[in-house]
Amino acid sequence: MRLGLTLFSIIIFLGLGIGSVMLQIFLSKMESRWPGLILPVITVLFSLIAVFNIGVSWEQRATIIIENGRAVSQAAENATDLPVQIAGATAAAIISTFLISNMPTAVYAAIYLSVREKRKREKLLEKMRAQDLG
C-alpha cells in the first residue's frame, strides 16, 4: 500500500513539473513578452517568502538559548559569541534557501529566453525572405 502511494505521489509530482514546463513554453511563445514572465515572477516571489520566513524563524531562535533543558536569556555569560554564530547560520540558511528555491526560476527563465531567441531568429529570417522576394 505504501509503495503504491509513493509511486502515485511521484507520478503526480512529475506530471505537475512537466505540465508547468509545457505551460511556460506555451506562455513564452505568445506574441507579447509579458505572459512568459508570469511563472518566473511567481517563483521568485515564493522564494522571497521562503527567505523571509527563515529570517523570522532564526531571529526568534536568537532570543532564547536552551541549556540543559532550561531556557536562558541570550545575555548569558557563556554565550558571548552566540550572536555571531547565529548571524552566520542565518546568512547561510538564507543564501542556501534563496538559491535552492530559485531553481525553478532559473529553469523557467532559460525556457523563456530560448523560446524568445528562437522567435526572434524566425522573425529575422522571415524578414530576410521578404526582402529577397521584394
C-alpha positions in Angstrom: 0.0 0.0 0.0 2.7 2.4 0.9 4.7 1.8 -2.3 1.6 2.4 -4.3 1.0 5.7 -2.6 4.6 6.8 -3.0 4.5 5.8 -6.7 1.3 7.8 -7.1 2.9 10.8 -5.4 5.9 10.6 -7.7 3.7 10.4 -10.8 1.6 13.4 -9.7 4.7 15.4 -8.9 6.3 14.6 -12.3 3.1 15.4 -14.0 2.9 18.8 -12.4 6.5 19.5 -13.2 6.1 18.6 -16.9 2.8 20.5 -17.1 4.4 23.6 -15.7 7.2 23.4 -18.2 4.8 23.0 -21.0 2.8 25.9 -19.7 5.9 28.0 -19.6 6.7 27.1 -23.2 3.2 28.0 -24.3 3.3 31.3 -22.4 6.7 32.2 -23.8 5.6 31.6 -27.4 2.8 34.2 -27.2 3.2 37.4 -29.2 3.5 39.6 -26.1 6.6 39.0 -23.9 4.8 39.5 -20.6 2.9 36.2 -20.3 6.2 34.3 -20.5 7.4 36.2 -17.4 4.4 35.2 -15.2 5.9 31.8 -13.9 9.4 33.2 -13.2 8.0 36.1 -11.2 5.7 33.8 -9.2 8.6 31.5 -8.3 10.8 34.5 -7.3 8.0 35.7 -5.0 7.7 32.3 -3.5 11.5 32.1 -2.9 11.4 35.6 -1.2 8.6 34.4 1.0 10.7 31.3 2.0 13.7 33.6 2.7 11.7 36.0 4.9 10.3 33.0 6.8 13.8 31.8 7.6 14.9 35.2 8.7 12.0 35.5 11.1 12.5 31.9 12.4 16.2 32.4 13.1 15.6 35.8 14.7 13.1 34.2 17.1 15.7 31.5 18.0 18.3 34.1 18.7 16.4 35.5 21.6 16.4 32.3 23.7 19.1 29.8 24.5 18.3 26.4 25.8 20.9 25.0 28.2 20.3 21.7 30.0 16.6 21.8 29.1 16.1 25.2 30.6 15.5 28.5 28.7 18.2 31.1 29.4 18.5 34.6 28.2 20.8 35.4 25.3 22.8 37.6 27.6 24.1 34.6 29.5 27.8 34.8 30.4 28.9 31.8 28.4 27.2 32.8 25.2 29.2 35.8 24.2 29.9 34.6 20.7 26.4 33.2 20.2 25.0 36.2 18.2 27.9 35.8 15.7 27.2 32.1 15.3 23.5 32.7 14.8 24.2 35.5 12.3 26.5 33.2 10.3 24.0 30.3 10.4 21.2 32.7 9.5 23.2 34.1 6.5 24.0 30.5 5.3 20.4 29.4 5.7 19.1 32.5 3.8 21.5 32.1 0.9 21.0 28.4 0.5 17.2 28.7 0.7 17.3 31.6 -1.8 19.4 29.6 -4.3 17.6 26.3 -3.9 14.1 27.9 -4.1 15.1 29.8 -7.2 16.0 26.7 -9.2 12.5 26.7 -10.9 13.0 30.3 -11.7 16.2 29.5 -13.5 14.5 26.8 -15.5 11.6 29.0 -16.4 13.9 31.9 -17.3 16.0 29.6 -19.5 12.9 28.3 -21.3 11.7 31.9 -21.8 15.0 33.2 -23.1 15.4 30.2 -25.5 11.9 30.4 -26.9 12.1 34.2 -27.3 15.5 33.9 -29.0 14.1 31.3 -31.4 11.1 33.5 -32.1 13.4 36.5 -32.8 15.5 34.4 -35.2 12.4 33.2 -37.0 11.2 36.8 -37.4 14.6 37.9 -38.8 14.6 35.0 -41.2 11.1 35.9 -42.4 12.1 39.5 -42.9 15.1 38.4 -44.9 12.9 36.2 -47.1 10.5 39.1 -47.7 13.4 41.3 -48.8 14.7 38.6 -51.2 11.3 38.3 -52.8 10.7 42.0 -53.0 
